[in-house]
Amino acid sequence: MNEPQALVAFAAMSQETRLRVVRLLVQAGPDGMAAGAIGEALGGATTSRLSFHLTHLEHAGLIQSRREGRYIIYSAVYSALAGLVSFLLKDCCQGHPEICAPAVAALTCACEPALTESA
């Protein structure tokens, strides 16, 4: 990710609703969420208001949409979010990895792996 892309991404997330949408979609995982479910999770955001914010995030490359029947499903673009974090931390330690250690530790996934059913 380069500086102009990072600026667009940060600008897109510099608004409360859009930041909440990105965090919600990160939590939803790769399956994403229908627009209506996103609106409900945000406390009943109106369709036009939500559409405005989703379009802004999609143009910034942070989320993507796909049609499933009559629903539009939105999901986070994890590679773009990872690129943004990488952009921020790219030159952080300047030869001193202990400086970046807390930031890297914070990025460790806290999710429990999905249990697979044994046959």
HELIX and SHEET records of a PDB file:
HELIX    1   1 GLU A    3  MET A   13  1                                  11    
HELIX    2   2 GLU A   16  ALA A   28  1                                  13    
HELIX    3   3 ALA A   35  ALA A   41  1                                   7    
HELIX    4   4 THR A   47  HIS A   59  1                                  13    
HELIX    5   5 TYR A   78  LEU A   89  1                                  12    
HELIX    6   6 PRO A   97  ALA A  106  1                                  10    
SHEET    1   A 3 MET A  33  ALA A  34  0                                        
SHEET    2   A 3 TYR A  71  ALA A  76 -1                                        
SHEET    3   A 3 ILE A  63  GLU A  68 -1                                        
END                                                                             
